[in-house]
């Protein structure tokens, strides 16, 4: 009892530590160095960010990789780790947008475009390049050029035009900027179809208009952009449809398994031996709590899955309190870089505590495997993707300084916390309290029907949860790999919670079916059946890519690499939830049999 109390005390201390850390992260992420208040005529810097093809969201390049007018010198804005990881490269520009000062056809610069520069612009127009800027932390976009079909006497050929005039429409409320948009004027273009040196003049205009929108609500329009009335109705309909399917499925399966289980327990308490023989899972009580094979790896999976589940819960908390919102540059990735190492203590504690329930030695290997089980494949995937991005000269390629900073954070924060959590798990270790004694020699397992084998149960255990979340998964993929904005974190959290509950219920049912066949190897199978939903998620990601307009080697590497990492994370999370649910169920059932 003293050991249990001490473990609960330590768990409470770690929970309080993580909550306080989350609050500090939220405060630092939401704090600003200025209040965004300006006087008439004040200079408000406009930063250019990146350019890239519209259909490939991961393929972005620095703005001045195209031969636009640039200042001398080009100064890059200091950015957070999350902004750099997101591929943002904000730099200064020649545009002058003073607060509430209108300008009409001001010359940005005049230059002669060489043949190579003409070809570069034409290639950008062919690939439908857009560019992104930031003004007072507000994003704005515009296209580089356009393509038009031209008819000649003998053939049809395209003509390529470069936009040379950019119009800014800004709105303000009192002394604050509320919104801004950029429009490429189609009436001011340069024909770049032929490889001929050309003189060009780039111009811009600025218009200011008053509005009653409050400064606190200025980001709402970006959220509403992806919630058009028809799309919003479809979104809500898909969510309600998923909830109804999940509730009906959960109710049906729960009723079925509870009725069958009650009958089995009644038979176990019956004196009639002939009736008792029908309860097959009772006869493996001496093997069902046998230590799982490859204990260090099993403990590491539980540790990594618990850590990732904690990270997701913290991110949902940050989103619900308003720290993570659309176009809060790099906030999500910055939070991930900080929260993941901090939760390493949860991972190592979970792994070491579980390992030490079965063995007093070898827990160090479990902790070591926990530290590399997810980070290792993630580093490999990021290295491959980063190499491809460097070869393409994309802004998504991580600078050496950023890689070094992330590496130092992991070395000096995650590794010590891994060791600390492992020591706590070892110091307050306890033995596994199995309801039934384990026999010395394992019982022989009878031949299993095809639908009772691991592959069949993984298919069932993965397909049902996936079918319940596939509509919400589509919206999430469209947000990650497109330009839709996921603005309903509450619905996403509810869907995630329902996914966990459904995974747990299916795991209990499949474990019961397995034990009824006198198969006591439920430890790894329960984990694999729960995590198999991630396999369907990865497969759906491939279908999403094939149905999209994304193309090119770089975008393919980015999509496959990061989709695999995300699916692998869900495999660990859902596998952990599945095993925990099955463990509670098995302990409850055999404890009830023993009490009879």
N, C-alpha and C positions, 0 to 999 in steps of 0.2 A: 504493500500500500504506500509506503514511503517513497519507493522508487517511482510509482505511478504519479504521486503528487509532485515529485520533483520534475518529472518529464512534462507534466501539464504546466508547471510554473515556467519552465524554460520555453515551452511552446508559446505561452502567453507573452513572455518577454520578446521573443522573435517577432510575434505578430504586432506588438506595439512598436517595435523598431521599424518594421516595414511600413506601418501606417504613418509614423512620423516622417520617415524618408519620403513617402509619397506626397505628404503635405508640403515638404520643403521643395520637392521637384515641381509641384504645381505652382508654388509661389514664385519660384525662379523662372518658370516658363511663362507665367502670365505677367510678370513685372516688365515695365518698359522704362527706358532712360529719358523719355520725354512724354509730354501729355498731348502731343499732336495739335497744339494750338498755334495759330499763325496770325500775323498782322498782314494787312494788304500790302502786296509787293514783296513779301518775304520769299527768299529762295528756298524752294522745296526740291531736294534732289530727286531726279528720275534715274533709276538704275536699269540698265539692260541686263537681261539674264541669259537666255539661251535660245537657240533655234533648233528646229528639227522637223522631220516629216510628220504630218498629222496622224497617219495611221500607225506609226511606231512610237508609242509614248516613252519607251526606254532609250530610243536613239536620239540623243540630244547633243548639241555642240555649242561651244561658246559663241556668243553673238558676233564677235569680231572675227570669227573664222570665215564669215562672209565679208566681202570688201565694202562694208558700210562706212559711212563717215565716222571717224573715231577721234577722240581728243588725244592730245600729246602732253603728258604721258597717259596711258591707260592705267587706272588705279582700281584694283579689285577690292571690293568691300569685305571687311572681316565678317566671317560667317561662323555659325555654330557647326558642331560635328554633324548634326542631323541635316543641315542644309547642304554640306559637302557630300554626304552620303546620298542625298536626294538628287545630286547632279546640278545643284544651283551654283552659278558662278556670277554673282552680281558685280557689275563694273560701272564706272561713271560714263557719262555720255555728253554730247554737245547740246542736247535739247535743254532749253531753259523754260521751265514751267513755274513762273512766279505765282504766288497765291493771289487769285482773283484778278490777274492781269491777262486780258485777252490779247491774242496776237493773230495776225492774218497773213498767211503765206510768207512767213519768215524763212530766210535761207539758212539751211543747216550747214551745207557746204557745197562747193562745186569741185568736181574732179573728173579726170579722164579715166574711163574704164578701159583697161588693157584687154587683149583677147582672152587671156587666161581668166581674168576676173569676170568677163562676160560669160564665159563657159561655166564658171562656178555658180553665178547667179542663175543661169539657164537650168543647170542641173537641179538647183534648189526649187525652182518653179515647177519643173517636171515632177519632182517628188512631193509637191504640195507642202512646201516648208511654211511654217508659221514662226513667229518670234514672240517672246514673252518679256515684259517689262514689269517693274514695280515702282509705284509712286505712293509715297506715304504708307508703305506696307500694303498697298492695294494692287492686286495683279491686273494686268491688261494684256491683250493679245491682238495680233494682226497678221495678215498673210504677206509673204514676200512679193508675190506676183500672181499672175493668172495665165491660163492657157485658153486660146480661142482657135476655133477651126476656121481656116481660110480656104476659099475655093479659087482655083485657077482654071484655065481653059482645059487643061488635061488631067489634073489630079486635085485631090484634097489633101492639104497639109496643115499642120498646126502652127500657130504663131505664138511666141512667148513674150510676155510683157512684164516688166519690172515696175512695181509701184514706186513712184518718186515723191509722193506727197502723203503725209500722215496727219490726220486731224484728231485732236484730243478734245473730248467733251467731258468736262468735269463739273461736279455739283458740290455745293458746300452748304453748311448750316452754321451761320454766325462766323466763328473763327476756326472752324474745323472742316476738313475735307471728308466728304461722305462717299463719294464714288467717282470713278473715271473710266472712260472707254476710249479705245483707239480705233480709228477707221482708216483703212487704206483707200484713198480716193481712186476709183477706177477711171476717172477722167484725166488723171495725170500719170501717164505711164511712159515707159521707154521700151521700144522694140529691141529685144535681145535675141532675135531668132538667128541672125547671122553673126559670124565671128569677125566683127569689125570694131576697131577702137572707136569709142563714142564719148563725147562730153555729156555730162549729166549734172543736173542741179537738184539736190534733195531739199525739200521744203516741208514746213509743218505749220499748223494753225492750232490755236488754243481757244476754246470757248468755255465760259463759266456761267453756271445757272444756280440760283438759290433753290433749296428744297427744305421741307419740313421734317425729313427723316432724321432721327436722332443718331448721334455718333455711335451709341452702343448697338444700334441695329444696322450698321452699315454693311456688315458681312452677310446679312440675311439674303440679299439678292443672289449671291453666289450659290447659296443653298437651294433657293427656289428655282434656279436655272435647270436643275435636274429633276424638279418635281412639278412638271407641267400637269394640268388637271387629269388628262387621260393616263399619263404615266403613273401619277400618284394613285389613281384608282386601281390600276393594275397591280401596283406595288402592295397596297393594302389588301386587295383581294387575294393575292398570292400568299400573303402572311396569314390571313384568316383561314384560308384553305389549308395551309400547312398545319396550323394549330388544331383545326378540326380533325384532320387525318391523324395527327399525333395523339390527340386525346382519345379518339375512338380506338385506335390501335393499342394504346397503352391500357385502356379500360378492358378491352377484350382479352388481351394477353394476361393481364393481371388476374382477371376473374377466372380464366382457364387454369392458370398455374396454381392459384390459391385453392381452388376446388380440388384439384388433383393432389396437391400437397396435404390438404386436410384429410383426404381419404387415406393417404399413405400413413400419416401419423396415427390415424385411428386404427389402421391395421397393425401398426407396430405395437400399440398398446393392447391389442386383442390377444387373448391367450391361445386362440385357435392357431396351431402351427401351420395348417394348410393354407390359411388366409395370409399368414405372415410371409410365406415364401414369395408372394407376389411383389413384395417391396424389395427390389433388387439392390437399390443403393444402400440399404442398411448393412449389407454383408461386406462392404468395402470400408467400413468405419476404421479399420486398422491400417489402411493405406492412404486415405484421402488427405491426411495431414502430414504426409511424408514431405521432407524438405524438397523444394523444387530443384530440378537439375540446373547446373550452371548458375549457382546462387549469386556470385558477384555481378554477372550481367543482368540477372533478373532484378537485383536490388538497384542497379544503375538505371534501368528503365523506369522503375518507380520513382527514383529520385529526380531524373530529368523530366518525367511527365508531370510530377508535382510542381517542379520549378516553373515549367512553361504555363501550367494552369494558373499559378500565382501571378505570373507576368501578365497574362491576358486579363485577369480580374483587376489588376492595378490599372491597366490601360483603359478598361471600361470605366473604372472609377474616375480617371482623369478626363475621359470624354464626357461623362455625366456631369462633372462639376464645371465643364466649359473650358478646360485647358487645351484639349485637342479639338480643333474645329477646322473646317475646310480652309485651305490656303494659309494656315499657320505654319509658315515655312520651317520644315525640318523638325517640328515639335514631336511628331510621332517617332521618328528615328532617334532623336536625341533621348527621348524617354526610354526607348528600347536599349540604347547603349548604356544608360545609367541603371535602369531597373533590373536588367538581366544579371549583371554582376552582383548586385545587391541581394538578389534572391538566391545566389549560389549557396548561402547558408541553409536555406530550406532544402535544396537538392541533396546536399551532402548529409544533412541530419536525417532526412528520410531514408536515404540509402543505407547509412551506417546503422540506424535504429532497426531497420528491417533485417539487415544481414546479421546483426548481433542477437536477434531472437533465435537464430538457428546455430550460430557458430560464434565463438569468442575471438576467433582469429581470422585474418584475411579481409577484415573490413576496409583496410587501406586500399585494397584493389577495387572494391566496390566504389569508394569515393573517387579514385582515379578514373575509373570508367565513367562515372557520372559526369566528371568535368569535361570529358572529351566525346561523350556519346552523341551529343547534338552539335557541340561547337566544332568537332572535327569535320563532319560532312559539310557543315556550313562554311568553314574556312576553305575547303576544297572547291565548293561550288562558287564562292565569291572570287577565289583566285582565278578560276577558269574564266568566269564572266569578266573580271577586271582585265585579264590579259587580252580578251577580245576587244573590250572597249578601248584599251590603250592602242591596240593595233589600228582601230578605226579613228583614233584621235577624238573620241567622244568625251563630253563633259562628265559622263557617268564614271569614267576611270578615276579611281581614288588616288589622290596625291600621296606621296611617300609620307609626308608629315601626318596626314590623317590616319594612315595605316599604323604609324608608330604610336600615335595617341591612343587609338583603340586597343592596340597591343599592350601598352603600358597600363591602361585601365584594367584590362583583364588580369595582367600579371600582379599588379599591386592592390587590386580590390577583389577580384573574383577568386583567385587562388588562396589568399589568406582566409577568406570567408568559407571556402570549401573545406579547408583544413579545420577551421573553427567548428563548423557544423558537424564534421565527422567526429571530432573529439567529444562534442556534446552527446552525439548519438552513442558513442562507445562508453562514455563515462556513466551515463544513465541507462545502460542497457538492461534489458529484461528478457526472460525466456518466453518463447511462444506458448501461450496457454491453450493447448488443443483440448477440445472436449473429450476426445477419445485417445487412448494410447495407440502408438504406432507399432505395428508388428515388425519383427526383425527382417523378414523376407517379404517382398512385394507379392501381392496376389496376381495370378495370371489373368490377363485381360482377354475376354472372349472375342471372337471375330465380330467386327462392327459392320453394320450396313453402310452403304455409300453415303446416305444422308446423315449419318452420325460421325463421319470423318471430319478432320480439321478443315479441309478445303471447302466442304459443303457448308459447314457451320460458319466459316469466315464469310462465305458468299451471302448467307442469310443475315448474319450479324452486321454486315456492312451495307447491304442493299436497302434494308428497311430504314435505318436512320438517314441514309443519303437521299432516299426518295422523299423524306419529310422536309429536308432542308434545301433541296436542289434549286427551288425558285429564289430563295434568299441568297444562295450561293451564286446564282447568276448575277444578281444585283451587286454583290461584293466583288466579283471578278470584273464586272463592267466598271466599277469604281477604281480598282487597282490597275487594270490594264486598259483603261479608256479614260474618257473625260467626264463621266457621270460622277456625281458627288454623293456619297452615302451620307445622308443627313439624319438618319434615324438610329442613333446608337442604342436607344432603349429597345427598339424592336430587334436589333441584332443581338443584344444581350439576352433577351427573352428566348430568341431562337437558339442561341448557344446553350442556355440553361436547359431548354427542352431536349436538345441533342444529347446533353449529358444524362438527363433522366432516362430518355429512351434507350441510350446505350447501356445504362445500368440494368434496366428491366430486361432487355434482350439477353444480356450477359447472364442474368440469373436463370432465365428460361433455358438457354442453351446449356448452361452448367447442369441444371436439373436433368435435362434430357441425356446428357453425357453420363452422369452418375447413375441414372436409371439403367444404363447399358453396362453397369459394373466397370466403367472406365474411370479410374481414379487420377488420371493425368490431366487435371483441370487447371493447374496453375498457369502454364504457358498458353494453353488453349483459350482460356478466358481473356488473356491479354491480347492474343492475336485476333480473336473474334471482335473485340471492341475496337481495336485499332484498324481493322480492315475497312472501315468507312473511309479512311484516308486514301486507300487505294482507288476507291470510286471517285473521290475528289480529284485525285491526280488525273485519272482518265477523263473526267469531265473537263478538266483544264485543257487537255489536248484537243478535245472536241471544240472547246471555246476558241482556241487558237486557229483551228482549221476553218471555222466559220467566220472568223474576223478578217479584217483587211490587213492585218500585220504581215510583214514579209521581211526578208533579209536575214543574213546569218547572225548579226548582232542581236536583233530582236528575238530570234529563235533561242539563242543561248540564254538571254536574260529570262525569257518566259519559262523555259524548261528548268533552268537552274533554281530560280526563286520559287516556282510552283512546286518543285520537288522538296525544297526546304520547308515550305509552308505545310505541305501534305505530311511530311515526316514529323513535324511538330505536332500536328493533330493526331498522328498515329500514336505518339508517345502519350499525349494527354488522354485520348479516349481509351487507350489500352490500360492506363493507370486507373481510370474511373471504372472500367469494366472489371478489372481484377479486384478492386476494393469492394465493389458491389457483390461479386461472387464470393469473396472471402466472408463478408458479413452473413450472406445467405447460408453458406456451408456451415459456418460456426453455429448459426441459429438452429438449423435443422438437426445437426448431430447432438447439439446440446439438449434439444427437445427430446430426441430419442433416448439419450442417456438418462434424463430426468424421469422418463417413463419406466 
